[in-house]
Amino acid sequence: MADLKFTRNIGIMAHIDAGKTTTTERILYFTGKNHKIGETHEGSATMDWMAQEQERGITITSAATTVFWNYNNNQYKINIIDTPGHVDFTVEVERSLRVLDGAVALFCAVGGVEPQSETVWRQADKYNVPRIAFINKMDRAGADFFNVVSQIKERLGATPVPLQIPIGQEDLFKGVIDLISNKALMYDESSNGTKFNEIPMPEDLKDIAAKYRKMLIEGVAEEDETLLMKYMEDENSITPEEMIYHIRKATCSMKITPVLCGASFKNKGIQNLIDAVAEFLPSPVDVPEILGINPKTDNEEIRKVDPKAPFSALAFKIATDPYVGRICFFRVYSGSLDAGSYVYNASTDKKERISRIMQMHANKQNPLDRIEAGDIGAAVGFKDIKTGNTLCDENHPIILESMTFPEPVINIAIEPKQQADVDKFNNALTKLTEEDPTLKVNTDEASGQTIMKGMGELHLDIILDRMRREFNVEVNQGAPQVAYKEALTSATQHREVYKKQTGGRGKFADIQFRLEPADEGFKGLQFVNEVKGGNIPKEYIPSIEKGFKQAMSNGVLGGFPVESMKVTIIDGSYHPVDSDALSFELCAKIAFKEAARKARPILLEPVMSLEVTTPDAYLGTVTGDLNRRRAILESITAKIGIQAVKAKVPLSQMFGYVTSLRTITSGRANSTMEFSHYAEAPKDVVESVLKK
């Protein structure tokens, strides 16, 4: 399909259990991609193809697929990425949004805007992704369309504009009023919700429909002066075509979020949603040209969405397939790529051969001969590509903005159960860390143990499960540990002289420096060189920086990494024979250990944002339990029969919280938790951690 105007690259994003995978399954069914509807609760959903996803009924990896949809006599090609909702897999949402042009944000009509909805919304804001909202589960008890619309406005700071309002809610949800055409549509129950008939406007909804239609028309009219004049003369003179054109324009520029509603499980509202994707979400042509840096000149360059422009693409995900090997998912921003050709990886400065290109459908592949600008595909045959790498034409190199990933906050010690499995164990860890940028593996210098760090208990649980199933490695694991950090709180000056005399050439380095907390907002080592008059030769300065940088991974309190610090080299001296780069590097490492003790080091612990929804009857029990866990309660909001408690809690107090919450509320409360920030740990915690 040559015309890029009819391509859509979209993601489906939402809080856990809002119905993302169910909605995607319905889209696959209605677009003719699947002839049978897969269900999450039966473990037969196409997009949840991993064994762990089918057993748990949750999405873990973002799966991609391509569907075709006829709308207004044009065939649209829609690349869809179904993303996870669980906070432990936020990275999957992050990297998907980086390469998408638009998104469908799903909200549960009962739960409304939940914590993870806020997280994915912020991620979409970060990458400037226009979105439409779909309020799902309108048939559930407690569904309230207008309440969710006002929550989108208040909690997300968005401008929701309903394009439909529901006819009935809960059990009585039987259709929608389309505000653009001003018609009432009722779902035909005999067709299982897949067809709808036009009915006269229900009397009790006339006023509310008129109110929302007026708001919609006024919003549209504001976009264009001639339209505003036309509206002033006659409110009904604006045509549906004019409305659609201006709603699309406002959606693409992120001024508004169109809102639709339905019940995916009952097939209601899905066709309207696919129409809205085609109507209002941007095509690759509508998105601003991508900016990148030319690695040879360091100048900013622009790439237009044009198959004839030089090739550029971003690898946003690496996956391992048992039959095909490693697969790289990538989004093409400009130019085109033929199967069997070479590309240049600007991030590693190496050439890669792409033996095959494929269009993905969950974990099945359809081979392609060629892929062009604006499309999303997968490649096989490469040697060394990582998430966030830029692939491009060797004669026109460019590096596109990569992705930032959150730091892991929880770690466990692991080892293979049998010594014979060491190779398989290492191979599994290498492949899993390639796939997942939030999974970190390192060896503890003191104990020699392999430490695996992740985003939460569920994240590490799934990784261990995958090691067992996909790589046949049985693993022993330690209890989960909190990833503490250290920080310096005051400034100190120090002079370190490193001398070693052996027979022949010795070692000598002498540095005088100031060690202090880094400037606000700075992460890592802030290094300033103020040495005058060549007291330390220039070629040794990078070695001093390297020494301090390496020393930061092992703080002086408990050997935890130091998050940030500032080192200003003031003076020093060298020996014309005995000094070398290594001497200065070792001198910096020893100097850090000595100086950091005087800079009043403190222990930092990860603090989590927690939201608990509990029936009214258990509110006192839940808050009492949270107080015991050193929680700081931020707000308690009442919903119908339910209280939503927001709090900040240290991660160290939250292991096994889901189980204990179920116990104290007889299984009726839910909680979601995500990393918030690092804060100073209280004295008793410091003592107990340092005793271990």
C-alpha positions as CSV (number, residue, x, y, z in Angstrom):
1,M,0.0,0.0,0.0
2,A,1.9,3.0,-1.3
3,D,-0.1,5.8,0.3
4,L,1.2,6.5,3.8
5,K,-1.9,8.6,4.6
6,F,-3.7,5.3,5.2
7,T,-1.2,3.8,7.6
8,R,-1.6,4.0,11.4
9,N,1.0,3.0,14.0
10,I,-0.9,2.8,17.2
11,G,-0.6,1.3,20.7
12,I,-3.2,0.2,23.1
13,M,-2.3,1.4,26.6
14,A,-4.0,1.3,30.0
15,H,-4.0,0.3,33.7
16,I,-3.9,-3.5,34.4
17,D,-7.3,-5.2,33.8
18,A,-8.9,-2.3,31.8
19,G,-9.3,-4.7,28.9
20,K,-6.4,-4.0,26.5
21,T,-5.8,-7.5,25.3
22,T,-9.6,-8.2,25.0
23,T,-10.0,-5.1,22.9
24,T,-7.1,-6.0,20.7
25,E,-8.6,-9.5,20.2
26,R,-11.9,-7.9,19.1
27,I,-10.0,-5.7,16.6
28,L,-8.3,-8.7,15.2
29,Y,-11.6,-10.4,14.8
30,F,-13.5,-7.5,13.2
31,T,-10.7,-6.8,10.8
32,G,-10.7,-10.4,9.6
33,K,-7.3,-11.2,11.0
34,N,-8.7,-13.9,13.3
35,H,-11.8,-15.9,12.6
36,K,-12.3,-16.9,16.3
37,I,-12.1,-14.5,19.2
38,G,-9.4,-15.3,21.7
39,E,-10.2,-14.7,25.4
40,T,-7.7,-13.7,28.1
41,H,-9.4,-15.6,30.9
42,E,-9.4,-18.8,28.8
43,G,-5.7,-18.3,28.0
44,S,-6.4,-18.3,24.3
45,A,-5.7,-14.7,23.5
46,T,-3.6,-14.3,20.3
47,M,-1.5,-11.4,21.6
48,D,-0.8,-13.1,25.0
49,W,1.2,-15.9,23.4
50,M,3.7,-16.5,26.2
51,A,2.9,-19.4,28.5
52,Q,3.2,-17.1,31.6
53,E,0.8,-14.6,30.0
54,Q,-1.8,-17.3,29.4
55,E,-1.6,-18.8,32.9
56,R,-1.7,-15.5,34.7
57,G,-4.1,-13.7,32.3
58,I,-1.8,-10.7,32.1
59,T,0.3,-9.2,29.3
60,I,4.0,-9.2,29.9
61,T,5.6,-8.3,26.5
62,S,4.2,-5.9,24.0
63,A,3.1,-7.9,21.0
64,A,2.8,-6.4,17.5
65,T,0.4,-7.2,14.7
66,T,-0.9,-5.6,11.5
67,V,-4.5,-5.4,10.4
68,F,-6.4,-3.9,7.4
69,W,-9.7,-2.0,7.7
70,N,-12.0,-0.6,5.0
71,Y,-13.3,2.8,5.9
72,N,-14.8,5.5,3.6
73,N,-13.8,3.4,0.6
74,N,-10.2,3.4,1.6
75,Q,-8.2,0.5,2.9
76,Y,-6.3,1.4,6.1
77,K,-3.2,-0.5,7.3
78,I,-3.0,-0.4,11.1
79,N,0.1,-1.6,13.0
80,I,-1.0,-2.3,16.5
81,I,1.1,-2.9,19.6
82,D,-0.7,-4.3,22.6
83,T,1.2,-3.2,25.7
84,P,1.3,-4.6,29.3
85,G,-0.6,-2.7,32.0
86,H,1.3,-4.1,35.0
87,V,3.7,-1.5,36.5
88,D,6.6,-4.0,36.6
89,F,6.6,-4.0,32.8
90,T,6.4,-0.2,32.3
91,V,9.5,-0.5,30.0
92,E,7.4,-2.3,27.4
93,V,5.0,0.6,27.3
94,E,7.9,3.1,27.2
95,R,9.7,1.6,24.2
96,S,6.4,1.1,22.3
97,L,5.3,4.7,22.7
98,R,8.7,5.9,21.5
99,V,7.9,4.5,18.0
100,L,4.2,5.0,17.8
101,D,2.3,7.8,16.1
102,G,-0.9,7.5,18.1
103,A,-2.4,5.5,20.9
104,V,-5.7,4.3,22.3
105,A,-6.0,4.9,26.0
106,L,-8.4,2.4,27.6
107,F,-10.2,3.2,30.9
108,C,-12.4,1.0,32.9
109,A,-15.9,2.5,33.3
110,V,-15.9,1.4,36.9
111,G,-12.3,2.0,38.0
112,G,-11.8,5.2,36.0
113,V,-8.3,6.7,36.0
114,E,-6.1,4.3,37.9
115,P,-2.5,4.7,38.9
116,Q,-1.0,2.9,36.0
117,S,-3.3,4.9,33.6
118,E,-1.5,8.0,35.0
119,T,1.9,6.5,34.4
120,V,1.2,5.5,30.7
121,W,-0.4,8.9,30.1
122,R,2.7,10.7,31.3
123,Q,4.8,8.5,29.1
124,A,2.7,9.3,26.1
125,D,3.0,13.0,26.9
126,K,6.8,12.6,27.1
127,Y,6.9,11.3,23.5
128,N,4.1,13.6,22.3
129,V,1.8,10.8,21.2
130,P,-1.7,11.9,20.3
131,R,-4.4,9.6,21.7
132,I,-8.1,8.8,21.8
133,A,-9.8,7.5,24.9
134,F,-12.0,4.4,25.0
135,I,-14.1,3.9,28.1
136,N,-14.5,0.1,28.3
137,K,-16.7,-2.2,30.4
138,M,-19.8,0.1,30.2
139,D,-21.9,-3.0,31.0
140,R,-20.3,-3.6,34.4
141,A,-22.0,-2.8,37.7
142,G,-20.9,0.6,38.8
143,A,-20.0,1.9,35.3
144,D,-20.2,5.7,35.1
145,F,-19.1,7.3,31.8
146,F,-19.3,10.9,32.8
147,N,-17.4,10.3,36.0
148,V,-14.5,8.8,34.0
149,V,-14.6,11.8,31.6
150,S,-14.2,14.2,34.5
151,Q,-11.4,12.1,36.0
152,I,-9.5,12.2,32.7
153,K,-9.8,16.0,32.9
154,E,-8.9,16.4,36.6
155,R,-6.3,13.7,37.1
156,L,-4.6,13.7,33.7
157,G,-4.9,17.3,32.9
158,A,-6.2,16.4,29.5
159,T,-9.1,17.9,27.5
160,P,-11.5,15.0,26.9
161,V,-14.1,15.6,24.3
162,P,-16.9,12.9,24.2
163,L,-17.8,12.0,20.6
164,Q,-20.4,9.5,21.9
165,I,-22.5,9.3,25.0
166,P,-23.9,5.9,26.2
167,I,-27.5,4.9,26.1
168,G,-27.9,3.3,29.5
169,Q,-25.2,2.0,31.8
170,E,-24.4,-1.2,33.6
171,D,-26.9,-4.0,32.6
172,L,-28.9,-1.4,30.6
173,F,-26.0,-0.4,28.3
174,K,-27.5,-0.9,24.9
175,G,-26.1,1.7,22.5
176,V,-24.6,5.1,22.0
177,I,-25.6,8.5,20.7
178,D,-23.1,9.6,18.1
179,L,-22.6,13.3,18.7
180,I,-21.1,14.0,15.2
181,S,-24.0,12.7,13.2
182,N,-26.5,13.4,16.1
183,K,-28.0,9.9,15.8
184,A,-28.8,7.2,18.4
185,L,-27.4,3.8,17.6
186,M,-28.6,0.7,19.4
187,Y,-26.6,-2.6,19.4
188,D,-28.4,-5.5,17.8
189,E,-28.3,-8.2,20.5
190,S,-29.1,-11.0,18.0
191,S,-25.7,-10.3,16.3
192,N,-23.8,-10.5,19.6
193,G,-23.3,-6.8,19.6
194,T,-21.5,-6.7,16.3
195,K,-24.2,-4.8,14.4
196,F,-26.2,-1.7,15.4
197,N,-29.5,-0.1,14.2
198,E,-30.5,3.6,14.2
199,I,-33.3,4.4,16.7
200,P,-35.1,7.5,17.6
201,M,-33.3,9.7,20.1
202,P,-34.4,8.6,23.6
203,E,-36.4,11.4,25.3
204,D,-34.5,11.3,28.6
205,L,-31.1,11.8,26.8
206,K,-32.1,14.6,24.4
207,D,-31.0,17.4,26.7
208,I,-27.7,15.8,27.7
209,A,-26.9,14.9,24.1
210,A,-27.7,18.5,23.0
211,K,-25.4,19.8,25.7
212,Y,-22.4,17.6,24.8
213,R,-23.0,18.2,21.0
214,K,-23.0,21.9,21.6
215,M,-19.7,21.6,23.5
216,L,-18.2,19.5,20.7
217,I,-19.3,22.0,18.0
218,E,-18.0,25.0,20.0
219,G,-14.7,23.2,20.5
220,V,-14.5,22.4,16.8
221,A,-15.5,26.0,15.8
222,E,-12.7,27.5,17.9
223,E,-10.2,25.7,15.7
224,D,-11.1,27.8,12.6
225,E,-12.3,31.4,12.3
226,T,-14.5,30.8,9.2
227,L,-16.1,27.9,11.0
228,L,-16.7,30.1,14.0
229,M,-18.5,32.7,11.9
230,K,-20.6,29.9,10.2
231,Y,-21.5,28.6,13.7
232,M,-22.5,32.1,15.0
233,E,-24.9,32.4,12.1
234,D,-26.4,29.0,12.4
235,E,-25.5,26.4,15.0
236,N,-26.5,23.5,12.8
237,S,-24.7,24.6,9.6
238,I,-21.4,22.8,10.4
239,T,-21.3,19.5,8.5
240,P,-20.1,16.2,10.0
241,E,-17.2,16.2,7.5
242,E,-16.1,19.6,8.8
243,M,-16.3,18.4,12.3
244,I,-14.3,15.3,11.6
245,Y,-11.6,17.3,9.8
246,H,-11.2,19.7,12.8
247,I,-11.4,17.0,15.5
248,R,-8.6,15.2,13.7
249,K,-6.5,18.4,13.5
250,A,-7.0,19.1,17.2
251,T,-6.3,15.5,18.2
252,C,-3.1,15.3,16.1
253,S,-1.9,18.6,17.7
254,M,-2.8,17.1,21.2
255,K,-5.2,19.9,22.1
256,I,-8.0,17.4,22.7
257,T,-8.6,13.7,23.5
258,P,-11.8,12.3,21.7
259,V,-13.7,9.9,24.0
260,L,-15.6,6.9,22.9
261,C,-17.3,4.1,24.9
262,G,-18.2,0.5,24.7
263,A,-17.9,-3.0,26.1
264,S,-15.1,-5.0,24.4
265,F,-16.0,-8.3,26.0
266,K,-19.6,-8.0,24.5
267,N,-18.1,-6.8,21.1
268,K,-19.8,-3.4,21.6
269,G,-18.2,-0.3,20.2
270,I,-15.2,-1.9,18.6
271,Q,-16.0,-1.0,15.0
272,N,-16.6,2.6,16.0
273,L,-13.2,2.5,17.8
274,I,-11.4,1.2,14.6
275,D,-13.2,3.9,12.6
276,A,-12.0,6.5,15.1
277,V,-8.4,5.3,14.8
278,A,-8.6,5.7,11.0
279,E,-10.4,9.1,11.4
280,F,-8.6,10.9,14.1
281,L,-5.2,9.4,14.8
282,P,-2.2,10.7,12.8
283,S,-0.6,8.8,9.9
284,P,3.3,8.8,9.6
285,V,2.9,11.8,7.3
286,D,1.1,13.9,9.9
287,V,3.8,13.4,12.5
288,P,6.7,16.0,12.6
289,E,9.9,14.9,10.8
290,I,12.2,13.0,13.0
291,L,15.3,14.8,14.3
292,G,18.7,13.1,14.8
293,I,22.4,13.8,15.3
294,N,24.9,13.1,12.6
295,P,27.6,11.1,14.5
296,K,30.4,12.4,12.1
297,T,29.6,16.1,12.4
298,D,27.5,16.3,15.6
299,N,25.0,18.5,13.7
300,E,21.3,18.0,14.0
301,E,19.6,16.5,10.9
302,I,16.0,16.0,9.8
303,R,14.7,12.8,8.2
304,K,11.4,13.1,6.2
305,V,8.9,10.3,6.0
306,D,9.8,9.4,2.4
307,P,10.7,6.0,1.0
308,K,13.2,7.8,-1.3
309,A,15.1,9.5,1.5
310,P,18.1,7.9,3.1
311,F,17.2,4.9,5.3
312,S,16.8,5.4,9.1
313,A,15.1,3.2,11.7
314,L,15.0,2.7,15.5
315,A,15.3,-0.7,17.1
316,F,12.8,-0.6,19.9
317,K,12.7,-4.3,21.1
318,I,14.7,-7.4,20.9
319,A,13.0,-10.8,21.3
320,T,14.2,-14.4,21.2
321,D,12.2,-16.9,19.2
322,P,12.9,-20.6,19.6
323,Y,12.7,-21.2,15.9
324,V,14.0,-18.0,14.3
325,G,16.5,-16.9,16.9
326,R,16.8,-13.3,17.8
327,I,14.3,-10.9,16.4
328,C,14.7,-7.1,16.3
329,F,11.5,-5.0,16.1
330,F,12.1,-1.7,14.4
331,R,10.3,1.4,13.2
332,V,11.3,2.8,9.8
333,Y,11.3,6.6,9.9
334,S,12.7,7.3,6.4
335,G,13.9,5.4,3.3
336,S,13.4,1.7,2.6
337,L,15.1,-1.6,3.4
338,D,15.3,-4.7,1.3
339,A,15.6,-8.2,2.8
340,G,19.1,-9.5,2.5
341,S,20.7,-6.1,2.5
342,Y,23.2,-4.4,4.9
343,V,22.4,-1.6,7.3
344,Y,24.7,0.5,9.4
345,N,24.2,0.5,13.1
346,A,25.2,4.1,14.0
347,S,25.0,3.4,17.7
348,T,27.8,0.7,17.6
349,D,29.5,1.8,14.4
350,K,29.1,-1.6,12.8
351,K,27.5,-3.0,9.7
352,E,24.7,-5.5,10.1
353,R,23.2,-7.9,7.5
354,I,19.4,-8.2,7.7
355,S,18.8,-11.6,6.2
356,R,15.0,-11.5,6.5
357,I,12.3,-8.9,7.2
358,M,9.0,-9.8,8.6
359,Q,5.6,-8.4,9.5
360,M,4.7,-9.7,13.0
361,H,1.4,-11.1,14.1
362,A,2.0,-11.8,17.9
363,N,4.6,-14.6,17.7
364,K,4.0,-15.6,14.1
365,Q,5.9,-14.0,11.2
366,N,4.9,-13.1,7.6
367,P,8.0,-12.6,5.4
368,L,8.4,-9.3,3.5
369,D,10.7,-8.4,0.6
370,R,10.9,-4.8,1.5
371,I,9.8,-2.4,4.2
372,E,9.3,1.4,3.7
373,A,9.2,4.6,5.7
374,G,6.4,4.8,8.3
375,D,6.1,1.0,8.8
376,I,6.9,-1.2,11.7
377,G,8.6,-4.6,11.1
378,A,10.9,-7.2,12.5
379,A,14.3,-8.3,11.2
380,V,16.4,-11.5,11.6
381,G,20.1,-12.2,10.9
382,F,21.8,-9.4,12.8
383,K,24.7,-10.0,15.2
384,D,24.7,-7.1,17.6
385,I,21.7,-4.8,17.9
386,K,20.3,-3.5,21.2
387,T,17.1,-1.7,22.2
388,G,17.4,1.9,21.3
389,N,20.0,1.5,18.5
390,T,19.7,3.5,15.3
391,L,19.9,1.6,12.0
392,C,20.6,3.8,8.9
393,D,22.3,4.2,5.6
394,E,26.1,4.1,5.9
395,N,26.6,7.1,3.6
396,H,24.0,9.2,5.6
397,P,24.6,8.2,9.2
398,I,22.2,9.5,11.9
399,I,21.6,8.7,15.6
400,L,18.0,9.1,16.6
401,E,17.0,9.9,20.2
402,S,17.2,6.7,22.2
403,M,15.0,5.7,25.2
404,T,15.5,6.2,28.9
405,F,14.7,3.3,31.2
406,P,13.9,3.4,34.9
407,E,16.4,2.0,37.4
408,P,15.7,-1.4,38.9
409,V,14.8,-1.3,42.6
410,I,14.8,-4.9,43.8
411,N,17.4,-7.6,43.6
412,I,17.9,-11.3,44.3
413,A,20.9,-13.6,44.4
414,I,20.6,-16.5,41.9
415,E,22.7,-19.5,41.0
416,P,22.1,-22.6,38.8
417,K,21.0,-25.7,40.8
418,Q,23.4,-27.9,39.0
419,Q,27.0,-27.0,38.2
420,A,26.6,-28.6,34.7
421,D,24.0,-25.8,33.9
422,V,26.4,-22.9,34.3
423,D,26.8,-22.3,30.5
424,K,23.0,-22.5,30.0
425,F,22.5,-20.2,33.0
426,N,24.9,-17.5,31.6
427,N,23.4,-17.8,28.1
428,A,19.9,-17.4,29.5
429,L,20.9,-14.3,31.4
430,T,22.7,-12.8,28.4
431,K,19.6,-13.2,26.2
432,L,17.1,-12.0,28.8
433,T,19.1,-8.8,29.6
434,E,19.3,-8.1,25.8
435,E,15.6,-8.3,25.6
436,D,14.8,-6.3,28.7
437,P,16.7,-3.1,29.4
438,T,15.3,-2.9,33.0
439,L,16.8,-6.3,34.0
440,K,20.4,-5.9,35.2
441,V,22.7,-8.7,36.2
442,N,26.1,-8.3,37.9
443,T,28.4,-10.2,40.2
444,D,28.8,-9.1,43.8
445,E,32.5,-8.6,44.3
446,A,32.4,-9.5,48.0
447,S,30.4,-12.7,47.8
448,G,31.0,-13.7,44.2
449,Q,27.2,-14.2,43.8
450,T,25.2,-13.4,40.7
451,I,22.8,-10.6,41.5
452,M,19.7,-10.0,39.3
453,K,18.0,-6.7,39.6
454,G,14.5,-5.9,38.4
455,M,11.4,-3.6,38.7
456,G,9.5,-5.6,41.2
457,E,8.7,-9.1,42.6
458,L,6.5,-10.1,39.7
459,H,9.1,-9.0,37.2
460,L,11.8,-11.2,38.7
461,D,9.3,-14.0,39.2
462,I,8.5,-14.0,35.4
463,I,12.2,-13.9,34.5
464,L,13.0,-17.0,36.7
465,D,10.0,-18.8,35.2
466,R,11.2,-18.0,31.7
467,M,14.7,-19.3,32.6
468,R,13.1,-22.6,33.7
469,R,10.8,-23.0,30.7
470,E,12.6,-21.4,27.7
471,F,16.2,-22.2,28.7
472,N,15.7,-25.4,30.8
473,V,17.7,-24.0,33.7
474,E,16.7,-24.7,37.3
475,V,17.7,-21.8,39.6
476,N,18.2,-21.4,43.3
477,Q,17.2,-17.9,44.5
478,G,17.8,-15.9,47.6
479,A,15.2,-13.7,49.3
480,P,14.5,-10.4,47.5
481,Q,16.6,-7.5,48.6
482,V,16.1,-3.8,48.3
483,A,18.5,-1.9,46.0
484,Y,19.8,0.8,48.5
485,K,22.0,3.7,47.4
486,E,24.3,6.0,49.2
487,A,24.7,9.8,49.0
488,L,27.1,12.4,50.3
489,T,25.7,15.3,52.3
490,S,28.6,17.7,52.9
491,A,31.8,19.0,51.2
492,T,35.3,18.0,52.1
493,Q,38.8,18.6,50.9
494,H,41.4,15.8,50.7
495,R,44.9,15.2,49.4
496,E,45.9,11.7,48.5
497,V,49.5,10.7,47.6
498,Y,49.8,7.2,46.1
499,K,53.4,5.8,46.2
500,K,54.6,2.3,45.5
501,Q,58.3,1.5,45.2
502,T,59.4,-1.8,43.9
503,G,62.6,-2.6,42.2
504,G,62.9,-0.5,39.1
505,R,60.0,1.7,38.1
506,G,57.5,2.6,40.8
507,K,54.1,4.1,41.0
508,F,53.4,7.7,41.9
509,A,50.3,10.0,41.9
510,D,49.3,13.0,44.0
511,I,45.9,14.7,43.8
512,Q,44.2,17.3,45.8
513,F,40.4,17.7,45.4
514,R,37.1,18.8,46.8
515,L,34.4,16.1,47.2
516,E,30.8,17.3,47.6
517,P,27.1,16.4,46.7
518,A,26.4,17.0,42.9
519,D,24.4,20.0,41.7
520,E,20.7,19.5,41.9
521,G,19.2,17.2,39.2
522,F,22.6,15.8,38.3
523,K,23.0,12.0,38.2
524,G,26.3,10.3,38.2
525,L,29.8,11.9,38.5
526,Q,30.1,15.6,38.0
527,F,33.8,16.1,37.3
528,V,35.5,19.5,37.3
529,N,39.2,20.0,36.5
530,E,40.7,23.2,38.0
531,V,44.4,22.2,37.9
532,K,46.6,25.1,36.8
533,G,50.0,25.2,35.3
534,G,50.3,21.6,34.3
535,N,50.8,20.3,37.8
536,I,49.0,17.1,36.6
537,P,49.5,16.5,32.9
538,K,46.3,16.6,30.8
539,E,46.6,13.0,29.7
540,Y,46.2,11.8,33.3
541,I,43.0,13.7,34.0
542,P,40.6,11.2,32.3
543,S,42.2,8.4,34.4
544,I,41.4,10.3,37.6
545,E,37.8,10.7,36.4
546,K,37.6,7.0,35.5
547,G,38.9,6.1,39.0
548,F,36.3,8.2,40.8
549,K,33.5,6.9,38.5
550,Q,34.4,3.2,39.2
551,A,34.8,4.0,43.0
552,M,31.1,5.2,43.0
553,S,29.8,1.7,42.5
554,N,31.0,0.8,46.0
555,G,30.1,3.3,48.7
556,V,31.8,3.6,52.1
557,L,28.7,2.9,54.3
558,G,27.6,-0.6,53.1
559,G,29.1,-1.0,49.7
560,F,26.0,0.4,47.9
561,P,26.4,2.5,44.8
562,V,26.7,6.3,45.2
563,E,24.0,7.9,43.0
564,S,25.7,11.3,42.4
565,M,28.7,13.4,43.6
566,K,30.9,16.2,42.4
567,V,34.6,16.1,42.3
568,T,36.7,19.2,41.7
569,I,40.4,18.5,41.1
570,I,42.3,21.5,42.5
571,D,45.9,20.5,42.5
572,G,48.4,17.7,42.5
573,S,51.8,16.6,41.3
574,Y,53.4,13.8,39.3
575,H,56.8,12.1,38.9
576,P,58.3,12.2,35.4
577,V,59.3,8.5,35.6
578,D,57.0,6.8,38.1
579,S,53.7,8.4,37.2
580,D,51.3,6.8,34.7
581,A,47.6,6.7,33.9
582,L,47.0,3.6,36.1
583,S,48.7,5.3,39.1
584,F,46.3,8.2,38.9
585,E,43.3,5.9,38.5
586,L,44.2,3.9,41.6
587,C,45.0,7.1,43.5
588,A,41.4,8.4,42.8
589,K,39.9,5.1,44.0
590,I,41.8,5.2,47.3
591,A,41.1,8.9,47.6
592,F,37.4,8.4,47.3
593,K,37.3,5.8,50.1
594,E,39.2,8.2,52.4
595,A,37.3,11.4,51.5
596,A,33.8,9.9,51.4
597,R,33.9,9.0,55.1
598,K,34.4,12.7,55.9
599,A,31.5,13.9,53.6
600,R,28.8,12.6,55.9
601,P,27.5,9.7,53.8
602,I,23.9,8.6,54.2
603,L,21.9,5.6,53.2
604,L,19.0,6.1,50.6
605,E,16.1,3.7,50.3
606,P,13.7,3.4,47.4
607,V,10.2,4.8,48.2
608,M,7.2,3.6,46.3
609,S,3.9,5.3,45.3
610,L,1.1,3.0,46.5
611,E,-2.6,3.1,45.8
612,V,-4.9,0.7,47.6
613,T,-8.6,0.4,46.7
614,T,-10.6,-1.1,49.5
615,P,-14.2,-1.5,50.6
616,D,-15.3,1.1,53.2
617,A,-15.4,-1.5,56.0
618,Y,-11.7,-2.3,55.8
619,L,-10.4,1.3,55.5
620,G,-9.2,1.5,59.2
621,T,-7.5,-1.9,59.0
622,V,-5.7,-1.0,55.7
623,T,-4.5,2.4,56.9
624,G,-3.4,0.9,60.3
625,D,-1.4,-1.7,58.5
626,L,0.2,1.0,56.2
627,N,1.2,3.1,59.2
628,R,3.0,0.1,60.7
629,R,4.9,-0.1,57.4
630,R,6.2,3.5,57.8
631,A,3.8,4.8,55.1
632,I,3.1,8.5,54.6
633,L,-0.6,8.7,53.7
634,E,-1.3,11.3,51.0
635,S,-5.0,11.2,50.3
636,I,-8.1,9.1,50.8
637,T,-10.7,9.5,48.1
638,A,-14.2,8.0,48.3
639,K,-15.8,6.3,45.4
640,I,-19.1,4.4,45.5
641,G,-18.6,1.9,48.4
642,I,-14.9,2.0,47.9
643,Q,-12.0,4.1,49.3
644,A,-8.9,4.8,47.3
645,V,-5.9,5.3,49.6
646,K,-2.7,6.9,48.2
647,A,0.6,6.7,50.1
648,K,4.3,6.7,49.8
649,V,5.9,3.6,51.4
650,P,9.5,2.4,51.7
651,L,10.0,-0.7,49.4
652,S,11.7,-2.6,52.2
653,Q,8.3,-2.8,54.1
654,M,6.3,-4.0,51.1
655,F,7.6,-7.5,50.3
656,G,4.6,-9.9,50.2
657,Y,2.2,-7.0,50.7
658,V,-0.3,-8.3,48.1
659,T,-0.8,-11.5,50.1
660,S,-1.1,-9.7,53.5
661,L,-3.6,-7.2,52.0
662,R,-5.8,-10.0,50.8
663,T,-5.7,-11.6,54.2
664,I,-6.7,-8.5,56.1
665,T,-9.5,-7.6,53.7
666,S,-10.8,-11.1,52.9
667,G,-9.5,-10.7,49.4
668,R,-11.6,-7.6,48.6
669,A,-8.9,-4.9,48.3
670,N,-6.5,-4.3,45.4
671,S,-3.2,-2.5,45.3
672,T,-0.8,-1.0,42.7
673,M,2.7,0.1,43.4
674,E,5.4,1.9,41.4
675,F,8.8,3.4,42.1
676,S,8.6,7.1,43.2
677,H,12.0,8.3,44.5
678,Y,15.0,7.6,46.8
679,A,14.9,9.1,50.3
680,E,17.1,9.0,53.3
681,A,16.6,5.9,55.4
682,P,15.8,6.4,59.1
683,K,18.5,5.5,61.7
684,D,17.1,2.1,62.8
685,V,16.9,1.0,59.2
686,V,20.5,2.1,58.5
687,E,21.6,0.1,61.6
688,S,19.8,-3.1,60.6
689,V,21.0,-2.9,56.9
690,L,24.6,-2.2,57.9
691,K,24.6,-5.1,60.4
692,K,23.8,-7.7,57.7
